[in-house]
Amino acid sequence: MNTKRKTFVKVCGFTQPEQARAASLAGVDAIGLVFYEPSPRYVSLGLAIDIAKAVGPFTSLVGLFVNASADDVQAVLSELPLDVLQFHGDESPEFCESFGRRYMKAIRMREDLNLDAEMARFASASGFLLDAYQPGVPGGTGERFDWQRVPKDSATPIILAGGLTPENVAEAVKQTGVYAVDVSGGVERAHGDKCADKIQHFLAEVDAI
């Protein structure tokens, strides 16, 4: 019997509640909220709460942190019960585990990276987000890395990020067979300004595989 494989889609870096709601209604599985102040897609806790209310209960909320303190993460969780935490910095496994929530560990794909060792170190992660490496930039670079480096036999779900667009996401999924894809700049008009048409195009390309 033929079965259609579902590739999940996360769109990260929302800054406007109405755009997040439109993405949810279009079928996006998860939206990302960036709690890293240097990012152009940073949202305050108050704005994040407004976005969460606009999205509704059946789209996952992912909170992105970069070397945040435990107090900062807890301050968000006390007001906004995120479904998944996403850590993009130099956090230890113990730190990531300490909040009692599912978490994704972002891994920037440096040329000299031992990916197997890094994934083994974060064995408690619910997923690994593989992103392009750029010195001094924790994510959202808009660059892609060599998709041939994505492991095909990982027991832990792999989320592919880095330079994805409606024009290349189908090929990315075909090459890698990943559990999910994560897009930000590829569906924007400007930093944090999501384009509904681009999101719908992105979803259509994924669903057509």
GROMACS elastic network, one bead per residue, 0.5 to 0.9 nm:
[ bonds ]
;  ai    aj funct       b0    kb
    4   209     6  0.86195   500
    5   207     6  0.89727   500
    5   209     6  0.84060   500
    6   179     6  0.79830   500
    6   180     6  0.86036   500
    6   206     6  0.86082   500
    6   207     6  0.75129   500
    7   173     6  0.79932   500
    7   177     6  0.83915   500
    7   178     6  0.72182   500
    7   179     6  0.55803   500
    7   180     6  0.51417   500
    7   181     6  0.73119   500
    7   206     6  0.69335   500
    7   207     6  0.76167   500
    8    28     6  0.79229   500
    8    29     6  0.61680   500
    8    30     6  0.82397   500
    8   159     6  0.87384   500
    8   178     6  0.89532   500
    8   179     6  0.64156   500
    8   181     6  0.64178   500
    8   182     6  0.86747   500
    8   206     6  0.85751   500
    9    27     6  0.85670   500
    9    28     6  0.57180   500
    9    29     6  0.54216   500
    9    30     6  0.65925   500
    9    31     6  0.87068   500
    9   180     6  0.56220   500
    9   181     6  0.51987   500
    9   182     6  0.61029   500
    9   183     6  0.79373   500
    9   202     6  0.89999   500
    9   203     6  0.74548   500
    9   206     6  0.82329   500
   10    28     6  0.63144   500
   10    29     6  0.58610   500
   10    31     6  0.55228   500
   10    32     6  0.70492   500
   10    60     6  0.88573   500
   10    62     6  0.88692   500
   10   159     6  0.89545   500
   10   180     6  0.73615   500
   10   181     6  0.62402   500
   10   183     6  0.64859   500
   10   184     6  0.86610   500
   11    14     6  0.77982   500
   11    23     6  0.82191   500
   11    28     6  0.70846   500
   11    29     6  0.82536   500
   11    30     6  0.64730   500
   11    31     6  0.50253   500
   11    32     6  0.60924   500
   11   181     6  0.84501   500
   11   182     6  0.57099   500
   11   183     6  0.50179   500
   11   184     6  0.57233   500
   11   187     6  0.83291   500
   11   199     6  0.82904   500
   12    30     6  0.81631   500
   12    31     6  0.54669   500
   12    33     6  0.64109   500
   12    34     6  0.76640   500
   12    41     6  0.88203   500
   12    62     6  0.83670   500
   12    64     6  0.87791   500
   12   182     6  0.68716   500
   12   183     6  0.61121   500
   12   185     6  0.85735   500
   12   192     6  0.88479   500
   13    31     6  0.76414   500
   13    32     6  0.54707   500
   13    33     6  0.54387   500
   13    34     6  0.57810   500
   13    40     6  0.87568   500
   13    41     6  0.52301   500
   13    42     6  0.73677   500
   13    43     6  0.84518   500
   13    64     6  0.89205   500
   13   140     6  0.88840   500
   13   183     6  0.88357   500
   13   184     6  0.60952   500
   13   185     6  0.84758   500
   13   191     6  0.82383   500
   13   192     6  0.57847   500
   13   193     6  0.87192   500
   13   194     6  0.85419   500
   14    17     6  0.76254   500
   14    19     6  0.73229   500
   14    20     6  0.62653   500
   14    31     6  0.72863   500
   14    32     6  0.66075   500
   14    33     6  0.61037   500
   14    34     6  0.78475   500
   14    41     6  0.68544   500
   14    42     6  0.85375   500
   14    43     6  0.80858   500
   14    48     6  0.87938   500
   14    51     6  0.79859   500
   14   184     6  0.84542   500
   14   192     6  0.56098   500
   14   193     6  0.73628   500
   14   194     6  0.70629   500
   15    19     6  0.79954   500
   15    20     6  0.80058   500
   15    33     6  0.78329   500
   15    34     6  0.87558   500
   15    41     6  0.64011   500
   15    42     6  0.73984   500
   15    43     6  0.62110   500
   15    47     6  0.75812   500
   15    48     6  0.78972   500
   15    51     6  0.76768   500
   15   192     6  0.54485   500
   15   193     6  0.70864   500
   15   194     6  0.84466   500
   16    19     6  0.54736   500
   16    20     6  0.64898   500
   16    21     6  0.88816   500
   16    47     6  0.80851   500
   16    50     6  0.86553   500
   16    51     6  0.67103   500
   16   192     6  0.78082   500
   16   193     6  0.75450   500
   16   194     6  0.83778   500
   17    20     6  0.51493   500
   17    21     6  0.62203   500
   17    22     6  0.87042   500
   17    47     6  0.80064   500
   17    48     6  0.83490   500
   17    50     6  0.62629   500
   17    52     6  0.76397   500
   17    53     6  0.80884   500
   17    54     6  0.56669   500
   17    55     6  0.74978   500
   18    21     6  0.50711   500
   18    22     6  0.62349   500
   18    23     6  0.86802   500
   18    51     6  0.76636   500
   18    54     6  0.67662   500
   18    55     6  0.83622   500
   19    22     6  0.51018   500
   19    23     6  0.62483   500
   19    24     6  0.86665   500
   19    51     6  0.87433   500
   19   193     6  0.80811   500
   19   194     6  0.64477   500
   19   195     6  0.78279   500
   19   196     6  0.71998   500
   20    23     6  0.50840   500
   20    24     6  0.62008   500
   20    25     6  0.86941   500
   20    31     6  0.73091   500
   20    51     6  0.65253   500
   20    52     6  0.82996   500
   20    54     6  0.70466   500
   20    55     6  0.60312   500
   20   194     6  0.83416   500
   21    24     6  0.50594   500
   21    25     6  0.62305   500
   21    26     6  0.85688   500
   21    51     6  0.77145   500
   21    52     6  0.87295   500
   21    53     6  0.88410   500
   21    54     6  0.53927   500
   21    56     6  0.77531   500
   22    25     6  0.51583   500
   22    26     6  0.61357   500
   22    27     6  0.88395   500
   22    55     6  0.80994   500
   22   196     6  0.68895   500
   23    27     6  0.65235   500
   23    28     6  0.56902   500
   23    29     6  0.89397   500
   23    31     6  0.82931   500
   23    55     6  0.82945   500
   23   194     6  0.88807   500
   23   196     6  0.67976   500
   23   199     6  0.69314   500
   23   200     6  0.79803   500
   24    27     6  0.53282   500
   24    28     6  0.51283   500
   24    29     6  0.71849   500
   24    30     6  0.78756   500
   24    31     6  0.80110   500
   24    55     6  0.60291   500
   24    56     6  0.81178   500
   24    58     6  0.84247   500
   24    59     6  0.63120   500
   25    28     6  0.73965   500
   25    55     6  0.82050   500
   26   196     6  0.84726   500
   26   199     6  0.79703   500
   26   200     6  0.65267   500
   26   203     6  0.81255   500
   27    59     6  0.85664   500
   27   200     6  0.84460   500
   27   203     6  0.75786   500
   28    31     6  0.73086   500
   28    59     6  0.73120   500
   28   199     6  0.83608   500
   28   200     6  0.89518   500
   28   203     6  0.74456   500
   29    58     6  0.83731   500
   29    59     6  0.55797   500
   29    60     6  0.63742   500
   30    59     6  0.54468   500
   30    61     6  0.58711   500
   30    62     6  0.68654   500
   31    55     6  0.87850   500
   31    59     6  0.72796   500
   31    60     6  0.64062   500
   31    61     6  0.54826   500
   31    62     6  0.60910   500
   31    63     6  0.86757   500
   32    60     6  0.86055   500
   32    61     6  0.62537   500
   32    63     6  0.58971   500
   32    64     6  0.67550   500
   32    86     6  0.87948   500
   32   184     6  0.89247   500
   33    41     6  0.81370   500
   33    42     6  0.75181   500
   33    43     6  0.68610   500
   33    48     6  0.67662   500
   33    51     6  0.87476   500
   33    61     6  0.74419   500
   33    62     6  0.61317   500
   33    64     6  0.59772   500
   34    37     6  0.80791   500
   34    39     6  0.75671   500
   34    41     6  0.62221   500
   34    43     6  0.60070   500
   34    44     6  0.87244   500
   34    48     6  0.87426   500
   34    62     6  0.86066   500
   34    63     6  0.61577   500
   34    65     6  0.67338   500
   35    39     6  0.83253   500
   35    41     6  0.85570   500
   35    42     6  0.55815   500
   35    43     6  0.60326   500
   35    44     6  0.71066   500
   35    45     6  0.79965   500
   35    48     6  0.89181   500
   35    63     6  0.68544   500
   35    64     6  0.57592   500
   35    65     6  0.55022   500
   35    66     6  0.78156   500
   35    68     6  0.86183   500
   35    73     6  0.88481   500
   35    76     6  0.87437   500
   36    39     6  0.57678   500
   36    40     6  0.89456   500
   36    41     6  0.82747   500
   36    42     6  0.56867   500
   36    43     6  0.79935   500
   36    64     6  0.72875   500
   36    65     6  0.58345   500
   36    66     6  0.60361   500
   36    67     6  0.86849   500
   36    68     6  0.79108   500
   37    40     6  0.77913   500
   37    41     6  0.83160   500
   37    42     6  0.53975   500
   37    43     6  0.77550   500
   37    44     6  0.85752   500
   38    41     6  0.85249   500
   38    42     6  0.71816   500
   39    42     6  0.52120   500
   39    43     6  0.90000   500
   39   140     6  0.86106   500
   40    43     6  0.88871   500
   40   191     6  0.61493   500
   40   192     6  0.69903   500
   41   191     6  0.62742   500
   41   192     6  0.50174   500
   41   193     6  0.87815   500
   42   192     6  0.83839   500
   43    46     6  0.80082   500
   43    47     6  0.59842   500
   43    48     6  0.60206   500
   44    47     6  0.52805   500
   44    48     6  0.61199   500
   44    49     6  0.86803   500
   45    49     6  0.62051   500
   45    50     6  0.87330   500
   45    75     6  0.87821   500
   45    76     6  0.65528   500
   45    79     6  0.79640   500
   45    80     6  0.80698   500
   46    49     6  0.52177   500
   46    50     6  0.64808   500
   46    51     6  0.88219   500
   47    50     6  0.50296   500
   47    51     6  0.62344   500
   47    52     6  0.86226   500
   48    51     6  0.50437   500
   48    52     6  0.61353   500
   48    53     6  0.86461   500
   48    80     6  0.79672   500
   49    52     6  0.50378   500
   49    53     6  0.62246   500
   49    54     6  0.86560   500
   49    79     6  0.77404   500
   49    80     6  0.64249   500
   50    53     6  0.51917   500
   50    54     6  0.62874   500
   50    55     6  0.88061   500
   51    54     6  0.50873   500
   51    55     6  0.62906   500
   52    55     6  0.52311   500
   52    56     6  0.66176   500
   52    57     6  0.83477   500
   52    61     6  0.72584   500
   52    80     6  0.80943   500
   53    56     6  0.56682   500
   53    57     6  0.81932   500
   55    58     6  0.79853   500
   55    59     6  0.67080   500
   55    60     6  0.89632   500
   55    61     6  0.88726   500
   56    59     6  0.66550   500
   57    60     6  0.76519   500
   60    82     6  0.78719   500
   60    83     6  0.59289   500
   60    84     6  0.76898   500
   61    81     6  0.83806   500
   61    82     6  0.53900   500
   61    83     6  0.53281   500
   61    84     6  0.65977   500
   61    85     6  0.87285   500
   62    82     6  0.59696   500
   62    83     6  0.60198   500
   62    85     6  0.57016   500
   62    86     6  0.66265   500
   62   103     6  0.89519   500
   63    76     6  0.87559   500
   63    82     6  0.64135   500
   63    83     6  0.81299   500
   63    84     6  0.65403   500
   63    85     6  0.50674   500
   63    86     6  0.58084   500
   63    87     6  0.84117   500
   64    84     6  0.89022   500
   64    85     6  0.63003   500
   64    87     6  0.59751   500
   64    88     6  0.70711   500
   65    68     6  0.59611   500
   65    73     6  0.77586   500
   65    85     6  0.76415   500
   65    86     6  0.61983   500
   65    87     6  0.51286   500
   65    88     6  0.61147   500
   65    89     6  0.74201   500
   66    86     6  0.85932   500
   66    87     6  0.59434   500
   66    90     6  0.76732   500
   66    91     6  0.79990   500
   66   138     6  0.73708   500
   67    87     6  0.76697   500
   67    88     6  0.73955   500
   67    90     6  0.61625   500
   67    91     6  0.60880   500
   68    71     6  0.81175   500
   68    72     6  0.61568   500
   68    73     6  0.66648   500
   68    87     6  0.88594   500
   68    89     6  0.83718   500
   68    91     6  0.85127   500
   69    72     6  0.51780   500
   69    73     6  0.64782   500
   69    74     6  0.86603   500
   70    73     6  0.52044   500
   70    74     6  0.60918   500
   70    75     6  0.85124   500
   70    95     6  0.77796   500
   70    98     6  0.85918   500
   70    99     6  0.84238   500
   71    74     6  0.50512   500
   71    75     6  0.59945   500
   71    76     6  0.87424   500
   72    75     6  0.50696   500
   72    76     6  0.65707   500
   72    77     6  0.88170   500
   73    76     6  0.53206   500
   73    77     6  0.63170   500
   73    78     6  0.87077   500
   73    99     6  0.84129   500
   74    78     6  0.59537   500
   74    79     6  0.87704   500
   74    99     6  0.77697   500
   75    78     6  0.52877   500
   75    79     6  0.68815   500
   75    80     6  0.86512   500
   76    79     6  0.55488   500
   76    80     6  0.57345   500
   76    81     6  0.78852   500
   76    82     6  0.83837   500
   77    81     6  0.52025   500
   77    82     6  0.64981   500
   77    99     6  0.89920   500
   78    81     6  0.69192   500
   81    84     6  0.89806   500
   82    85     6  0.69628   500
   82   101     6  0.84643   500
   83   101     6  0.74537   500
   83   102     6  0.72305   500
   83   103     6  0.87531   500
   84   101     6  0.64869   500
   84   102     6  0.51758   500
   84   103     6  0.52973   500
   84   104     6  0.72197   500
   84   126     6  0.88453   500
   85    96     6  0.82488   500
   85    99     6  0.89741   500
   85   101     6  0.69335   500
   85   102     6  0.63869   500
   85   104     6  0.62076   500
   85   105     6  0.85264   500
   86    96     6  0.88079   500
   86   102     6  0.88456   500
   86   103     6  0.56207   500
   86   105     6  0.59566   500
   86   106     6  0.69870   500
   86   129     6  0.85724   500
   87    90     6  0.82098   500
   87    91     6  0.69799   500
   87    96     6  0.73660   500
   87   103     6  0.74339   500
   87   104     6  0.63872   500
   87   105     6  0.51914   500
   87   106     6  0.59826   500
   88    91     6  0.77751   500
   88   104     6  0.87754   500
   88   105     6  0.65476   500
   88   107     6  0.73307   500
   88   108     6  0.85019   500
   88   129     6  0.89691   500
   88   138     6  0.60795   500
   88   139     6  0.72277   500
   89   105     6  0.86825   500
   89   106     6  0.77116   500
   89   107     6  0.87605   500
   89   138     6  0.65151   500
   91    94     6  0.81736   500
   91    95     6  0.61940   500
   91    96     6  0.66779   500
   91   105     6  0.87987   500
   92    95     6  0.51958   500
   92    96     6  0.63860   500
   92    97     6  0.86968   500
   92   121     6  0.88685   500
   92   122     6  0.82153   500
   93    96     6  0.51320   500
   93    97     6  0.61427   500
   93    98     6  0.85793   500
   93   105     6  0.89752   500
   93   121     6  0.70308   500
   93   122     6  0.54983   500
   93   123     6  0.82429   500
   93   124     6  0.76175   500
   93   125     6  0.83287   500
   94    97     6  0.51664   500
   94    98     6  0.60707   500
   94   122     6  0.89245   500
   95    98     6  0.51864   500
   95    99     6  0.77342   500
   96    99     6  0.68294   500
   96   100     6  0.85712   500
   96   101     6  0.85379   500
   96   102     6  0.89028   500
   96   103     6  0.68841   500
   96   104     6  0.86749   500
   96   105     6  0.82282   500
   96   122     6  0.87563   500
   96   124     6  0.87856   500
   96   125     6  0.82202   500
   97   100     6  0.60394   500
   97   101     6  0.71992   500
   97   102     6  0.80867   500
   97   103     6  0.76765   500
   97   124     6  0.73243   500
   97   125     6  0.81376   500
   98   101     6  0.80608   500
   99   102     6  0.85838   500
  100   103     6  0.89454   500
  102   124     6  0.87366   500
  102   125     6  0.70564   500
  102   126     6  0.58860   500
  102   127     6  0.87313   500
  103   124     6  0.83377   500
  103   125     6  0.55679   500
  103   126     6  0.55993   500
  103   127     6  0.70206   500
  103   128     6  0.88685   500
  104   125     6  0.56065   500
  104   126     6  0.56869   500
  104   128     6  0.54443   500
  104   129     6  0.65883   500
  104   159     6  0.89447   500
  105   119     6  0.87585   500
  105   122     6  0.74893   500
  105   125     6  0.64835   500
  105   126     6  0.82409   500
  105   127     6  0.66569   500
  105   128     6  0.50990   500
  105   129     6  0.60825   500
  105   130     6  0.85853   500
  106   127     6  0.86384   500
  106   128     6  0.57917   500
  106   130     6  0.59118   500
  106   131     6  0.69522   500
  106   138     6  0.89379   500
  106   139     6  0.86563   500
  106   159     6  0.89522   500
  107   110     6  0.87334   500
  107   115     6  0.82292   500
  107   118     6  0.80463   500
  107   119     6  0.86440   500
  107   128     6  0.69158   500
  107   129     6  0.60464   500
  107   130     6  0.50558   500
  107   131     6  0.61400   500
  107   132     6  0.84239   500
  107   133     6  0.85500   500
  108   113     6  0.84442   500
  108   129     6  0.83851   500
  108   130     6  0.60503   500
  108   132     6  0.54336   500
  108   134     6  0.80160   500
  108   138     6  0.77711   500
  108   139     6  0.79075   500
  109   112     6  0.82716   500
  109   113     6  0.64383   500
  109   115     6  0.79704   500
  109   130     6  0.66166   500
  109   131     6  0.60346   500
  109   132     6  0.54333   500
  109   133     6  0.52362   500
  109   134     6  0.89398   500
  109   145     6  0.71106   500
  109   146     6  0.88248   500
  109   149     6  0.85874   500
  110   113     6  0.51830   500
  110   114     6  0.88479   500
  110   132     6  0.75575   500
  110   133     6  0.54046   500
  110   134     6  0.81344   500
  110   145     6  0.89949   500
  111   114     6  0.88380   500
  111   133     6  0.84413   500
  113   116     6  0.88141   500
  113   117     6  0.87165   500
  113   118     6  0.81091   500
  114   117     6  0.54972   500
  114   118     6  0.63499   500
  114   119     6  0.87847   500
  115   118     6  0.50795   500
  115   119     6  0.60807   500
  115   120     6  0.84803   500
  115   149     6  0.89822   500
  115   151     6  0.88715   500
  116   119     6  0.52257   500
  116   120     6  0.61224   500
  116   121     6  0.86404   500
  116   151     6  0.89064   500
  117   120     6  0.50434   500
  117   121     6  0.61755   500
  117   122     6  0.88557   500
  118   121     6  0.50858   500
  118   122     6  0.65988   500
  118   123     6  0.88135   500
  119   122     6  0.52637   500
  119   123     6  0.62036   500
  119   125     6  0.84690   500
  119   128     6  0.75806   500
  119   156     6  0.88056   500
  120   123     6  0.50183   500
  120   124     6  0.87611   500
  121   124     6  0.84117   500
  122   125     6  0.56406   500
  122   128     6  0.88804   500
  123   126     6  0.83988   500
  123   156     6  0.84032   500
  124   127     6  0.88193   500
  125   128     6  0.70402   500
  125   156     6  0.77539   500
  126   156     6  0.66094   500
  126   157     6  0.70284   500
  127   156     6  0.56546   500
  127   158     6  0.57622   500
  127   159     6  0.69456   500
  128   156     6  0.72631   500
  128   157     6  0.64870   500
  128   158     6  0.50508   500
  128   159     6  0.59458   500
  128   160     6  0.84466   500
  129   157     6  0.87210   500
  129   158     6  0.60362   500
  129   160     6  0.58696   500
  129   161     6  0.66325   500
  129   180     6  0.89927   500
  129   181     6  0.87199   500
  129   182     6  0.81696   500
  130   150     6  0.79124   500
  130   158     6  0.72351   500
  130   159     6  0.62521   500
  130   160     6  0.53091   500
  130   161     6  0.58233   500
  130   162     6  0.77449   500
  131   139     6  0.69657   500
  131   140     6  0.84439   500
  131   141     6  0.87839   500
  131   143     6  0.84255   500
  131   144     6  0.73243   500
  131   145     6  0.72805   500
  131   159     6  0.88161   500
  131   160     6  0.67455   500
  131   163     6  0.86870   500
  132   139     6  0.74686   500
  132   140     6  0.86366   500
  132   141     6  0.73060   500
  132   142     6  0.81865   500
  132   143     6  0.59517   500
  132   144     6  0.53390   500
  132   145     6  0.51556   500
  132   146     6  0.86925   500
  132   161     6  0.74098   500
  132   162     6  0.53036   500
  132   163     6  0.79867   500
  133   136     6  0.89244   500
  133   137     6  0.77223   500
  133   138     6  0.79473   500
  133   139     6  0.78030   500
  133   141     6  0.82139   500
  133   143     6  0.81604   500
  133   144     6  0.85026   500
  133   145     6  0.76975   500
  133   162     6  0.88456   500
  134   137     6  0.55890   500
  134   138     6  0.76222   500
  134   139     6  0.80200   500
  134   141     6  0.72553   500
  134   143     6  0.84243   500
  135   138     6  0.80923   500
  137   140     6  0.78300   500
  137   141     6  0.71247   500
  138   141     6  0.81407   500
  139   142     6  0.83134   500
  139   162     6  0.80006   500
  140   143     6  0.80219   500
  140   161     6  0.86645   500
  140   162     6  0.70574   500
  140   163     6  0.83785   500
  140   183     6  0.87579   500
  140   184     6  0.69429   500
  140   185     6  0.71248   500
  141   144     6  0.84082   500
  141   162     6  0.69155   500
  141   163     6  0.74180   500
  141   185     6  0.82567   500
  142   161     6  0.89184   500
  142   162     6  0.56312   500
  142   164     6  0.75100   500
  142   183     6  0.89955   500
  142   184     6  0.80243   500
  142   185     6  0.61575   500
  142   186     6  0.72978   500
  143   162     6  0.52497   500
  143   164     6  0.81710   500
  144   147     6  0.81376   500
  144   161     6  0.76135   500
  144   164     6  0.72316   500
  145   148     6  0.87271   500
  145   149     6  0.82393   500
  145   162     6  0.69934   500
  145   163     6  0.81631   500
  146   149     6  0.58845   500
  146   150     6  0.79855   500
  147   150     6  0.55419   500
  147   160     6  0.87652   500
  147   172     6  0.71520   500
  147   175     6  0.71465   500
  147   176     6  0.66304   500
  148   151     6  0.79378   500
  148   175     6  0.75641   500
  148   176     6  0.73094   500
  149   176     6  0.88328   500
  150   158     6  0.82270   500
  150   160     6  0.83092   500
  150   176     6  0.62901   500
  150   178     6  0.82732   500
  151   154     6  0.60396   500
  151   158     6  0.82712   500
  151   176     6  0.77215   500
  151   178     6  0.88220   500
  152   176     6  0.67015   500
  152   177     6  0.70481   500
  152   178     6  0.77992   500
  153   156     6  0.88265   500
  154   157     6  0.67562   500
  154   158     6  0.73715   500
  155   158     6  0.88748   500
  157   178     6  0.73588   500
  157   179     6  0.55579   500
  157   180     6  0.78548   500
  158   178     6  0.55554   500
  158   179     6  0.54974   500
  158   180     6  0.66443   500
  158   181     6  0.84957   500
  159   178     6  0.62287   500
  159   179     6  0.59744   500
  159   181     6  0.52545   500
  159   182     6  0.65980   500
  160   164     6  0.85332   500
  160   172     6  0.83721   500
  160   173     6  0.85274   500
  160   176     6  0.85371   500
  160   178     6  0.66955   500
  160   179     6  0.81693   500
  160   180     6  0.63581   500
  160   182     6  0.59821   500
  160   183     6  0.86538   500
  161   164     6  0.65519   500
  161   180     6  0.89438   500
  161   181     6  0.60586   500
  161   183     6  0.62681   500
  161   184     6  0.87044   500
  162   182     6  0.77887   500
  162   183     6  0.73405   500
  162   184     6  0.86386   500
  163   168     6  0.87518   500
  163   183     6  0.76203   500
  163   184     6  0.85136   500
  163   185     6  0.76300   500
  163   186     6  0.66906   500
  164   167     6  0.79996   500
  164   168     6  0.62398   500
  164   169     6  0.57195   500
  164   172     6  0.80008   500
  164   181     6  0.81732   500
  164   182     6  0.76565   500
  164   183     6  0.58812   500
  164   184     6  0.80776   500
  164   185     6  0.81151   500
  164   186     6  0.57871   500
  164   187     6  0.87534   500
  165   168     6  0.54600   500
  165   169     6  0.57825   500
  165   183     6  0.72459   500
  165   184     6  0.87684   500
  165   185     6  0.80578   500
  165   187     6  0.66804   500
  165   198     6  0.84453   500
  165   202     6  0.68256   500
  166   169     6  0.56759   500
  166   170     6  0.77537   500
  166   186     6  0.71977   500
  166   187     6  0.75951   500
  166   198     6  0.68398   500
  166   199     6  0.78333   500
  166   200     6  0.88146   500
  166   201     6  0.58685   500
  166   203     6  0.78935   500
  166   204     6  0.84496   500
  166   205     6  0.65321   500
  166   206     6  0.85255   500
  167   170     6  0.74673   500
  167   171     6  0.84892   500
  167   201     6  0.87294   500
  167   202     6  0.78111   500
  167   205     6  0.80300   500
  168   171     6  0.54952   500
  168   172     6  0.62400   500
  168   173     6  0.88760   500
  168   205     6  0.87575   500
  169   173     6  0.61953   500
  169   174     6  0.85601   500
  169   181     6  0.80423   500
  169   202     6  0.72226   500
  169   205     6  0.69082   500
  169   206     6  0.67598   500
  170   173     6  0.53076   500
  170   174     6  0.61975   500
  170   175     6  0.86431   500
  170   202     6  0.86786   500
  170   205     6  0.56884   500
  170   206     6  0.56641   500
  170   207     6  0.87650   500
  170   208     6  0.80450   500
  170   209     6  0.64940   500
  171   174     6  0.50399   500
  171   175     6  0.60793   500
  171   176     6  0.85552   500
  171   209     6  0.89385   500
  172   175     6  0.52657   500
  172   176     6  0.61211   500
  172   177     6  0.80209   500
  172   178     6  0.86020   500
  172   181     6  0.88429   500
  173   176     6  0.52373   500
  173   177     6  0.51591   500
  173   178     6  0.61421   500
  173   179     6  0.87730   500
  173   180     6  0.84214   500
  173   181     6  0.78957   500
  173   206     6  0.76709   500
  173   209     6  0.80550   500
  174   177     6  0.57286   500
  174   178     6  0.85135   500
  174   209     6  0.75304   500
  175   178     6  0.86097   500
  177   180     6  0.86706   500
  178   181     6  0.72632   500
  183   186     6  0.60757   500
  183   187     6  0.70161   500
  183   202     6  0.89895   500
  184   187     6  0.60141   500
  184   188     6  0.69052   500
  184   191     6  0.85581   500
  184   192     6  0.81105   500
  184   194     6  0.81624   500
  185   188     6  0.51186   500
  185   189     6  0.80300   500
  185   190     6  0.75912   500
  185   191     6  0.67897   500
  185   192     6  0.79577   500
  185   193     6  0.89320   500
  185   194     6  0.82193   500
  186   189     6  0.86891   500
  186   198     6  0.79390   500
  186   199     6  0.87580   500
  186   202     6  0.88345   500
  187   193     6  0.86077   500
  187   194     6  0.59105   500
  187   195     6  0.57815   500
  187   196     6  0.79048   500
  187   197     6  0.82931   500
  187   198     6  0.50392   500
  187   199     6  0.56555   500
  187   201     6  0.89221   500
  187   202     6  0.76654   500
  188   191     6  0.66110   500
  188   192     6  0.68681   500
  188   193     6  0.54554   500
  188   195     6  0.52152   500
  188   196     6  0.86674   500
  188   198     6  0.74112   500
  188   199     6  0.85212   500
  189   192     6  0.81426   500
  189   193     6  0.56575   500
  189   194     6  0.62159   500
  189   195     6  0.60968   500
  190   193     6  0.51620   500
  190   194     6  0.74583   500
  190   195     6  0.89883   500
  191   194     6  0.79828   500
  194   197     6  0.89863   500
  194   198     6  0.80358   500
  194   199     6  0.77709   500
  195   198     6  0.53327   500
  195   199     6  0.63143   500
  195   200     6  0.87619   500
  196   199     6  0.50853   500
  196   200     6  0.61825   500
  196   201     6  0.85679   500
  197   200     6  0.51626   500
  197   201     6  0.61291   500
  197   202     6  0.85557   500
  198   202     6  0.60177   500
  198   203     6  0.85822   500
  199   203     6  0.61750   500
  199   204     6  0.85447   500
  200   203     6  0.51089   500
  200   204     6  0.60870   500
  200   205     6  0.86440   500
  201   204     6  0.50756   500
  201   205     6  0.62466   500
  201   206     6  0.87543   500
  202   205     6  0.52728   500
  202   206     6  0.64449   500
  202   207     6  0.87526   500
  203   206     6  0.51740   500
  203   207     6  0.60839   500
  203   208     6  0.85230   500
  204   207     6  0.51124   500
  204   208     6  0.60107   500
  204   209     6  0.89064   500
  205   208     6  0.52695   500
  205   209     6  0.68474   500
  206   209     6  0.57011   500
